[in-house]
Amino acid sequence: MALIEISHITKTYQMGDVNVHALGGVSLHISEGEMVAIMGPSGSGKSTLMNILGCLDQPSAGSYRLDGVDVSKLNDNQLADIRSSKVGFVFQQYMLLQRTSALRNVELPLLYSDKIDRTTRARSTLETVGMGERLHHKSNELSGGQQQRVAIARALVNEPRIIMADEPTGALDSKTGEEIMALFQQLNATQGITIILITHELEIARYAQRIITMRDGLLV
């Protein structure tokens, strides 16, 4: 059974008197342990699709089954539970608290979890991404690549089944971007985490095992 299964998903936004059709009936399957890239130009619908796959938004129509559960019909609290337990997010601009240490940034998702020793778990996860020697450095004392590693650790700390990475190398130079993509590949290969990359760069998409291309709200 597919970990992710969406069928005939549409998404329409109301912009004043105009309906904007962001997704026009998308169907796809993603198996557990896959590393998949969703790519396309701006306005293609890839970010809208990511928001739905990550349970940040709900479709206008169609069904979305995540690990066998139809999440397209869940309420906001149920979606929040799914996000906290099954999905980790990595963004282009890191989204870290800048005057807070790497360790405390990674601890934040654990505040409402049942994991007792937050510090030990956060420390271990930072070591996994190569930041074990920067635990107490504040975010604004770290390079862009180091900040993205902290952001990846924060996404990993709740042991999600899926990581959604939205343009994860967009703010990095080419060499650092390659290091970050190699880290995603390592996490996918060694821990079996399903990784979904959102990108407009073919060079980044090629790190994935499968590339899904979008244009005008449809799969190409």
C-alpha positions as CSV (number, residue, x, y, z in Angstrom):
1,M,0.0,0.0,0.0
2,A,1.2,3.5,-0.8
3,L,2.2,5.8,2.0
4,I,0.7,8.7,0.1
5,E,-2.2,8.2,-2.3
6,I,-4.0,11.2,-3.8
7,S,-6.9,10.9,-6.3
8,H,-8.3,13.7,-8.5
9,I,-7.2,16.5,-6.1
10,T,-8.3,20.0,-7.0
11,K,-7.7,23.2,-5.2
12,T,-9.5,26.5,-6.0
13,Y,-8.8,29.8,-4.3
14,Q,-11.2,32.7,-4.3
15,M,-9.4,35.9,-5.2
16,G,-12.0,38.7,-5.1
17,D,-14.5,37.8,-7.8
18,V,-12.1,35.4,-9.5
19,N,-11.6,31.7,-8.9
20,V,-8.0,30.6,-9.2
21,H,-7.6,27.0,-10.0
22,A,-4.3,26.0,-8.5
23,L,-4.7,22.2,-8.9
24,G,-6.8,20.7,-11.7
25,G,-7.3,17.1,-10.7
26,V,-4.0,15.6,-9.6
27,S,-3.6,11.8,-8.8
28,L,-0.3,10.2,-7.6
29,H,1.1,7.6,-5.3
30,I,4.3,7.8,-3.2
31,S,5.6,4.7,-1.6
32,E,7.2,4.6,1.9
33,G,10.9,5.1,1.7
34,E,10.9,6.9,-1.7
35,M,12.8,10.1,-2.4
36,V,10.6,12.1,-4.8
37,A,11.1,15.5,-6.4
38,I,8.1,17.6,-7.4
39,M,9.3,20.3,-9.8
40,G,7.9,23.0,-12.1
41,P,8.0,26.7,-12.7
42,S,6.4,29.3,-10.5
43,G,2.6,29.0,-10.6
44,S,2.7,25.4,-11.6
45,G,0.9,24.3,-8.4
46,K,3.8,22.5,-6.8
47,S,3.7,24.5,-3.6
48,T,-0.1,24.1,-3.3
49,L,0.4,20.3,-3.7
50,M,3.1,20.4,-1.0
51,N,0.8,22.2,1.4
52,I,-1.9,19.5,0.8
53,L,0.5,16.6,1.1
54,G,1.9,18.1,4.3
55,C,-1.5,18.6,5.8
56,L,-1.1,22.4,5.9
57,D,-4.1,22.8,3.6
58,Q,-7.1,20.8,2.4
59,P,-8.2,20.1,-1.2
60,S,-11.3,21.6,-2.6
61,A,-12.2,18.1,-4.0
62,G,-10.7,14.7,-4.3
63,S,-9.3,12.3,-1.7
64,Y,-5.9,12.1,0.1
65,R,-5.0,9.0,2.0
66,L,-1.9,9.2,4.2
67,D,-0.8,5.9,5.7
68,G,-4.3,4.5,5.0
69,V,-6.2,7.5,6.6
70,D,-8.3,9.8,4.4
71,V,-6.9,13.1,5.7
72,S,-8.9,15.2,3.2
73,K,-11.8,15.0,5.6
74,L,-10.0,15.8,8.9
75,N,-10.6,18.9,11.0
76,D,-7.8,21.4,11.9
77,N,-6.9,19.7,15.2
78,Q,-6.7,16.3,13.6
79,L,-4.5,17.7,10.8
80,A,-2.2,19.3,13.4
81,D,-1.8,15.9,15.1
82,I,-0.9,14.4,11.7
83,R,1.7,17.1,11.1
84,S,3.3,16.8,14.5
85,S,3.6,13.0,14.4
86,K,4.2,12.1,10.7
87,V,5.5,15.1,8.8
88,G,8.6,17.2,9.2
89,F,9.1,20.4,7.2
90,V,12.3,22.1,5.9
91,F,12.0,25.5,4.2
92,Q,14.3,27.6,2.0
93,Q,14.8,30.3,4.7
94,Y,15.4,27.9,7.6
95,M,12.7,29.5,9.8
96,L,14.9,29.3,12.9
97,L,14.8,31.6,16.0
98,Q,17.9,33.6,15.3
99,R,19.0,34.5,18.9
100,T,18.3,31.0,20.1
101,S,20.8,28.1,20.2
102,A,20.7,25.2,17.7
103,L,19.8,22.9,20.6
104,R,16.8,25.0,21.7
105,N,15.6,25.4,18.1
106,V,15.5,21.6,17.7
107,E,13.8,21.1,21.1
108,L,10.9,23.3,20.1
109,P,8.8,20.6,18.3
110,L,9.2,18.4,21.4
111,L,7.5,20.8,23.8
112,Y,4.1,19.2,23.2
113,S,5.3,15.6,22.7
114,D,5.5,12.8,25.2
115,K,9.3,12.5,24.9
116,I,10.6,13.1,28.4
117,D,14.2,14.0,27.8
118,R,13.9,16.7,25.1
119,T,17.5,17.8,25.4
120,T,19.0,14.3,24.8
121,R,16.8,13.7,21.8
122,A,17.6,17.1,20.3
123,R,21.3,16.6,20.9
124,S,21.3,13.2,19.2
125,T,19.4,14.5,16.2
126,L,21.8,17.4,15.8
127,E,24.7,14.9,15.9
128,T,22.9,12.9,13.1
129,V,23.1,15.9,10.8
130,G,26.7,16.8,11.6
131,M,26.0,19.7,14.0
132,G,27.1,18.0,17.3
133,E,29.8,20.6,17.8
134,R,27.5,23.6,17.3
135,L,24.8,22.7,19.8
136,H,25.1,26.0,21.8
137,H,25.7,28.3,18.8
138,K,22.9,30.7,18.2
139,S,21.4,30.6,14.7
140,N,22.7,34.0,13.8
141,E,26.2,32.7,14.5
142,L,25.9,29.8,11.9
143,S,26.5,29.8,8.2
144,G,23.5,29.2,5.8
145,G,24.4,25.5,5.4
146,Q,24.7,25.0,9.1
147,Q,21.4,26.7,9.7
148,Q,19.8,24.4,7.2
149,R,21.3,21.4,9.0
150,V,19.7,22.6,12.2
151,A,16.4,23.1,10.3
152,I,16.7,19.5,9.1
153,A,17.4,18.3,12.6
154,R,14.3,20.1,13.8
155,A,12.2,18.4,11.1
156,L,13.7,15.0,12.2
157,V,13.4,15.3,16.0
158,N,9.8,13.9,16.2
159,E,10.8,10.9,14.1
160,P,8.4,11.7,11.2
161,R,7.6,9.2,8.4
162,I,7.9,12.0,5.8
163,I,10.0,15.1,5.3
164,M,8.7,17.8,3.1
165,A,11.6,20.1,1.8
166,D,10.5,23.2,0.0
167,E,13.3,24.6,-2.1
168,P,15.8,23.5,0.6
169,T,18.9,24.7,-1.3
170,G,17.4,27.9,-2.7
171,A,19.4,30.2,-0.3
172,L,22.6,28.3,-0.5
173,D,25.7,28.3,-2.8
174,S,26.2,25.3,-5.1
175,K,28.7,23.4,-3.0
176,T,26.7,23.8,0.2
177,G,23.5,22.8,-1.7
178,E,25.2,19.6,-2.8
179,E,26.1,18.8,0.8
180,I,22.5,19.3,2.0
181,M,21.2,17.1,-0.8
182,A,23.7,14.4,0.1
183,L,22.4,14.6,3.6
184,F,18.8,14.1,2.4
185,Q,20.0,11.1,0.4
186,Q,21.7,9.7,3.5
187,L,18.7,10.1,5.7
188,N,16.5,8.4,3.0
189,A,18.9,5.5,2.5
190,T,19.9,4.8,6.2
191,Q,16.6,5.7,8.0
192,G,14.1,5.0,5.3
193,I,12.4,8.4,5.7
194,T,10.2,9.3,2.7
195,I,11.5,12.6,1.4
196,I,9.5,14.9,-0.9
197,L,11.5,17.8,-2.5
198,I,9.8,20.8,-4.0
199,T,12.1,22.5,-6.4
200,H,12.3,24.4,-9.7
201,E,15.9,23.3,-10.4
202,L,16.5,20.1,-12.4
203,E,20.0,19.8,-10.8
204,I,18.3,19.4,-7.4
205,A,15.5,17.2,-8.6
206,R,18.0,14.7,-10.0
207,Y,19.0,13.8,-6.5
208,A,15.6,12.1,-6.1
209,Q,14.7,8.6,-7.2
210,R,11.7,9.9,-9.1
211,I,10.8,13.3,-10.6
212,I,7.2,14.5,-10.9
213,T,6.8,17.5,-13.1
214,M,3.9,20.0,-12.8
215,R,2.6,22.7,-15.1
216,D,-0.6,24.7,-14.8
217,G,-1.9,22.7,-11.8
218,L,-1.5,19.3,-13.6
219,L,1.1,16.6,-13.7
220,V,3.0,16.6,-16.9
